[in-house]
Amino acid sequence: MSWKRFILSFTFFKQVVIAFLIVCASLFLFMYWISFTTNHGEEITVPNLSKLTLEEAEDKLDELDLDYELLDTVDYNSDFPKLSIVNQDPKPGSKVKQNRVIYVKINAQEYAKVRLPDLIQKTYRQAVPTLNALGLTVGDTSYVPNLAKDMVLEMNINGKPVRAGQQVLKMTKINLVLGDGKIGFEEDEDITPENTEPTDSIVTE
């Protein structure tokens, strides 16, 4: 049988139809498998994990067939409990698939430590932004007699002197002792001369 006659034969068309059906069935089964494994059309709402411990978050996510991964510990934030979740990604309310990993960051146990800058001989206006940039705050200010007005002469914490380079926790209040712009000296008692009437020596013969 020539190939032209075979192509036009019933047997050829039958084989083509069978092959087409097999391909269609394979595609249908493949799409069904994809839909099943990816939960096509099924989405889970991400819960709010803020202020939860990792153990509490894990229990909550397990109920939803979700997982978590700890990314980092952020600087201590007094608005959140220690070691509780501060940030999460995806955000609460987002729609995700089953087994999606939620990335979280937790609160530190305490404030981080920073080194005190050298503020001695700096002005008060220079000291304030320098402390704030390090996460420190200015506490009480006091003045002592000194020629340089508003110049930092001493730093202390709760009355205890501290020095530049010393490590302290962020948010610590640094008290400053400043010059009052006056020369320090003790005033001596005024000594005024006694009022005496001048006398002229008169020589009489």
Phi, psi and chi 1 to 4 in degrees:
 res  aa     phi    psi   chi1   chi2   chi3   chi4
   1 MET       -  128.2  179.8 -177.3  -65.7      -
   2 SER   -71.6  162.1   65.2      -      -      -
   3 TRP   -68.6  -31.1   63.7  -88.4      -      -
   4 LYS   -66.0  -43.0  -69.5 -177.7  178.6 -179.6
   5 ARG   -67.4  -33.7 -175.3  173.9  -63.9 -180.0
   6 PHE   -67.4  -40.7  173.8   72.9      -      -
   7 ILE   -61.9  -35.2  -69.1  175.3      -      -
   8 LEU   -88.5    1.7  -62.8  175.8      -      -
   9 SER   -83.7  161.2   65.5      -      -      -
  10 PHE   -65.2  -35.1  174.4   77.8      -      -
  11 THR   -60.8  -42.2  -57.9      -      -      -
  12 PHE   -63.4  -48.2  174.7   77.0      -      -
  13 PHE   -62.4  -36.1  -77.1  105.9      -      -
  14 LYS   -63.0  -43.2 -178.2  180.0  178.1  179.6
  15 GLN   -66.5  -38.0  -68.2  176.5  -10.4      -
  16 VAL   -63.2  -44.3  169.2      -      -      -
  17 VAL   -63.4  -43.0  170.5      -      -      -
  18 ILE   -62.5  -43.1  -67.4  173.9      -      -
  19 ALA   -63.4  -40.4      -      -      -      -
  20 PHE   -63.5  -43.3  176.7   76.7      -      -
  21 LEU   -64.2  -38.8  -68.0  175.3      -      -
  22 ILE   -63.9  -42.5  -68.8  173.8      -      -
  23 VAL   -63.3  -44.4  171.0      -      -      -
  24 CYS   -62.7  -43.3  -70.1      -      -      -
  25 ALA   -64.0  -39.2      -      -      -      -
  26 SER   -64.8  -43.3  -60.7      -      -      -
  27 LEU   -63.2  -41.3  -71.6  174.1      -      -
  28 PHE   -62.9  -45.6  174.9   79.7      -      -
  29 LEU   -65.5  -37.9  -67.8  174.4      -      -
  30 PHE   -64.6  -45.4  177.0   75.3      -      -
  31 MET   -65.2  -37.5  -65.2  -58.0  -63.8      -
  32 TYR   -65.1  -41.1  177.9   79.3      -      -
  33 TRP   -64.6  -43.3  178.4   77.7      -      -
  34 ILE   -60.4  -45.8  -70.4  -66.9      -      -
  35 SER   -61.7  -38.4  -61.3      -      -      -
  36 PHE   -70.0  -44.8  177.6   77.6      -      -
  37 THR   -73.2  -27.6   55.7      -      -      -
  38 THR  -102.4    6.3   59.7      -      -      -
  39 ASN    51.1   51.8  -65.7  -45.2      -      -
  40 HIS   -55.6  127.6 -178.6   68.8      -      -
  41 GLY    84.6   -7.2      -      -      -      -
  42 GLU  -105.7  122.3  -63.9 -179.4   15.2      -
  43 GLU  -126.4  149.4  -68.0 -175.9  -32.4      -
  44 ILE  -114.5  135.5  -58.2  171.4      -      -
  45 THR   -82.4  125.2  -58.4      -      -      -
  46 VAL   -69.4  127.1  176.8      -      -      -
  47 PRO   -78.0  165.4   29.6  -35.1      -      -
  48 ASN   -85.8  115.6 -173.7    1.5      -      -
  49 LEU   -99.7    3.7  -55.1  177.5      -      -
  50 SER   -57.5  133.3  178.5      -      -      -
  51 LYS    71.5    7.7  -61.6 -175.2  178.0 -179.0
  52 LEU   -90.0  149.7  -62.1 -178.6      -      -
  53 THR   -75.0  166.5   64.4      -      -      -
  54 LEU   -61.9  -35.9  -68.9  178.1      -      -
  55 GLU   -66.3  -43.3  -68.6   76.7   11.8      -
  56 GLU   -65.3  -40.9  -67.1  170.3  -22.6      -
  57 ALA   -64.7  -40.1      -      -      -      -
  58 GLU   -62.0  -43.7 -176.5  175.7   10.8      -
  59 ASP   -62.2  -40.9  -67.7  -20.9      -      -
  60 LYS   -68.1  -38.8 -163.8  168.1 -172.8  177.0
  61 LEU   -74.8  -33.7  -66.9  174.1      -      -
  62 ASP   -60.9  -36.1  -77.8  -15.3      -      -
  63 GLU   -64.7  -23.9  -64.4  175.2   -3.0      -
  64 LEU  -104.8    8.0  -59.8  172.2      -      -
  65 ASP    59.8   40.9  -68.0  -32.7      -      -
  66 LEU  -118.3  164.9  -61.5  174.9      -      -
  67 ASP  -130.8  169.6 -159.5   -3.2      -      -
  68 TYR  -135.4  160.4   80.3   90.7      -      -
  69 GLU  -141.4  128.6 -178.9  176.3  -27.0      -
  70 LEU   -80.0  122.5  176.2   60.6      -      -
  71 LEU   -91.6  -45.7  -72.0 -178.0      -      -
  72 ASP  -165.1  166.1 -163.9    7.3      -      -
  73 THR  -110.0  124.9  -60.1      -      -      -
  74 VAL   -94.7  166.6  -58.8      -      -      -
  75 ASP   -56.8  145.8  -73.3  -16.8      -      -
  76 TYR   -57.8  132.3  178.8   72.3      -      -
  77 ASN  -123.1  116.9 -174.1  -22.7      -      -
  78 SER   -66.1  -13.1   58.6      -      -      -
  79 ASP   -77.4  -11.1  -66.3  -26.5      -      -
  80 PHE  -121.5  146.2  -67.8   81.0      -      -
  81 PRO   -61.8  155.3  -21.8   32.7      -      -
  82 LYS   -60.8  137.6  -64.0  178.1  180.0  179.4
  83 LEU    60.0   24.5  -60.3  178.7      -      -
  84 SER   -98.8  163.7   67.3      -      -      -
  85 ILE   -74.0  129.6  -65.9  175.5      -      -
  86 VAL  -104.5  -43.5  176.3      -      -      -
  87 ASN  -130.2  151.7  -65.1  -41.3      -      -
  88 GLN  -145.4  152.0   67.4  178.9   83.3      -
  89 ASP  -144.6  121.7 -177.2   33.7      -      -
  90 PRO   -67.9  160.3  -17.4   31.2      -      -
  91 LYS   -69.8  158.2  -60.7  -64.7 -176.7 -177.1
  92 PRO   -56.6  138.7  -24.2   33.8      -      -
  93 GLY    92.3  -11.0      -      -      -      -
  94 SER   -68.7  153.5  -58.2      -      -      -
  95 LYS  -100.5  126.0  -58.4  -66.0 -175.4  179.7
  96 VAL  -136.4  169.0  -63.1      -      -      -
  97 LYS   -86.3  165.7  -58.3  -67.5 -175.5 -178.5
  98 GLN   -60.7  145.5 -173.7  179.8   17.1      -
  99 ASN    70.4   12.7  -62.3  -38.9      -      -
 100 ARG   -67.2  141.6  173.2   65.0 -174.5  -88.3
 101 VAL   -89.3  129.7  175.4      -      -      -
 102 ILE  -101.2  120.9  -49.9  -60.1      -      -
 103 TYR   -90.1  129.8  -60.7   95.7      -      -
 104 VAL  -128.6  156.4  -60.9      -      -      -
 105 LYS  -126.4  139.8  -64.0 -179.1 -179.9 -179.9
 106 ILE  -113.7  160.3   62.2  172.7      -      -
 107 ASN   -76.4  142.1 -161.1   19.5      -      -
 108 ALA   -71.5  165.5      -      -      -      -
 109 GLN   -76.4  -26.3  -65.9 -165.7   58.0      -
 110 GLU  -156.3  171.4   62.1  179.1   10.6      -
 111 TYR   -63.9  147.4  -70.7  110.1      -      -
 112 ALA   -71.0  159.4      -      -      -      -
 113 LYS   -95.7  144.2  -71.3 -174.2  177.2 -178.6
 114 VAL  -132.1  160.4  -65.3      -      -      -
 115 ARG   -92.6  136.0  -66.4 -173.0 -178.8  -83.7
 116 LEU   -65.9  133.8  -83.1  174.3      -      -
 117 PRO   -78.2  163.6   29.8  -34.8      -      -
 118 ASP   -84.8  104.9 -172.4    1.4      -      -
 119 LEU  -104.1   -6.1  -59.0  179.0      -      -
 120 ILE   -63.3  134.1  -54.5  -57.5      -      -
 121 GLN    72.5   10.8  -57.2  -61.9  -43.9      -
 122 LYS   -99.1  155.1  -60.3  -69.9  179.8   62.4
 123 THR   -77.9  161.3   65.1      -      -      -
 124 TYR   -60.4  -39.1  178.0   79.0      -      -
 125 ARG   -65.8  -29.1  -67.6 -176.8   62.6 -178.5
 126 GLN   -79.5  -34.0  -68.0  173.3  -40.8      -
 127 ALA   -69.3  -41.0      -      -      -      -
 128 VAL   -59.4  -55.5  172.5      -      -      -
 129 PRO   -65.6  -29.1   21.9  -32.1      -      -
 130 THR   -65.3  -43.9  -59.2      -      -      -
 131 LEU   -67.3  -43.4  -69.5  174.5      -      -
 132 ASN   -62.4  -36.2  -69.0  -18.6      -      -
 133 ALA   -64.5  -24.5      -      -      -      -
 134 LEU   -95.5    2.7  -65.8  172.3      -      -
 135 GLY    84.8   15.9      -      -      -      -
 136 LEU  -104.4  163.8  -56.8  172.1      -      -
 137 THR  -129.2  157.3   58.7      -      -      -
 138 VAL   -86.0  127.2  176.4      -      -      -
 139 GLY   -91.6 -125.9      -      -      -      -
 140 ASP   -79.3  151.0  -63.1  -29.6      -      -
 141 THR  -121.7  139.7   55.7      -      -      -
 142 SER  -133.9  160.5   56.9      -      -      -
 143 TYR  -122.8  143.5  -70.0   85.6      -      -
 144 VAL  -130.1  155.2  -63.8      -      -      -
 145 PRO   -59.2  124.0  -23.3   34.2      -      -
 146 ASN  -165.5  146.8 -168.3  -84.5      -      -
 147 LEU   -64.8  -35.0 -179.4   62.7      -      -
 148 ALA   -85.1  111.7      -      -      -      -
 149 LYS   -75.8  132.1 -177.4  173.8  175.3   58.6
 150 ASP    62.1   21.6  -70.4  -26.8      -      -
 151 MET   -89.5  137.4  178.3  175.5  -73.3      -
 152 VAL   -73.3  123.3  178.0      -      -      -
 153 LEU  -108.4  -24.3  -56.7  176.0      -      -
 154 GLU  -158.5  148.3 -179.4 -176.1  -47.8      -
 155 MET  -118.4  142.8  -58.4 -178.0  -67.4      -
 156 ASN  -150.9  157.6   70.5   74.6      -      -
 157 ILE  -122.4  117.8  -61.7  175.4      -      -
 158 ASN    53.9   37.6  -63.5  -34.9      -      -
 159 GLY    85.1   -5.9      -      -      -      -
 160 LYS   -97.7  120.6 -177.0  178.1  179.7  180.0
 161 PRO   -59.8  141.7  -22.5   33.5      -      -
 162 VAL  -128.3  161.2  -68.9      -      -      -
 163 ARG  -126.1  162.7   62.6 -175.5 -176.7  -81.4
 164 ALA   -60.7  139.0      -      -      -      -
 165 GLY    93.7  -14.4      -      -      -      -
 166 GLN   -72.1  139.2 -171.9  171.1  -27.4      -
 167 GLN   -86.1  132.6  -72.1 -168.4  -22.8      -
 168 VAL  -137.0  161.5  -62.6      -      -      -
 169 LEU   -76.1  145.9  -64.0  176.0      -      -
 170 LYS   -57.5  153.3  -77.9 -172.2  175.9 -178.2
 171 MET    74.4    3.5  -58.9  -55.1  -65.1      -
 172 THR   -68.5  141.4  -60.8      -      -      -
 173 LYS   -89.5  123.7  -69.1 -175.5  177.4 -179.2
 174 ILE  -102.7  116.7  -50.4  -60.4      -      -
 175 ASN   -82.5  141.3  -56.8  -38.7      -      -
 176 LEU  -119.7  137.3  -58.8  177.0      -      -
 177 VAL  -104.4  122.2  178.3      -      -      -
 178 LEU  -117.4  157.2  -51.0  173.1      -      -
 179 GLY   -77.2  146.2      -      -      -      -
 180 ASP   -95.4    0.2   63.3    0.9      -      -
 181 GLY    85.6   10.2      -      -      -      -
 182 LYS  -120.8  147.8  -58.2  175.1 -177.5  177.9
 183 ILE   -75.9  130.9  -61.3  176.9      -      -
 184 GLY   -82.8  120.4      -      -      -      -
 185 PHE  -158.5  158.7   65.2   92.8      -      -
 186 GLU   -96.1  130.4  -65.5 -178.2   -1.0      -
 187 GLU   -77.4  126.8  -65.3 -176.5   -4.9      -
 188 ASP   -80.0  155.0  -63.8  -33.2      -      -
 189 GLU   -65.7  137.3  -66.6 -177.5    0.5      -
 190 ASP   -68.0  131.8  -67.9  -22.1      -      -
 191 ILE  -111.1  115.1  -58.7  177.5      -      -
 192 THR  -109.6  137.1   57.5      -      -      -
 193 PRO   -68.6  144.9   25.4  -32.2      -      -
 194 GLU   -64.9  142.9  -65.4 -179.4    0.2      -
 195 ASN   -77.4  112.9  -68.2  -32.5      -      -
 196 THR  -123.0  140.7   59.3      -      -      -
 197 GLU   -82.2  131.9  -66.2 -178.7    1.4      -
 198 PRO   -68.9  139.5   24.1  -31.2      -      -
 199 THR  -119.1  137.1   58.2      -      -      -
 200 ASP  -100.2  135.9  -65.9  -28.0      -      -
 201 SER   -78.3  116.1  -62.5      -      -      -
 202 ILE  -106.5  119.8  -58.6  175.2      -      -
 203 VAL  -100.6  120.0  178.6      -      -      -
 204 THR  -113.1  141.0   58.6      -      -      -
 205 GLU   -88.0      -  -68.0  180.0   -4.1      -
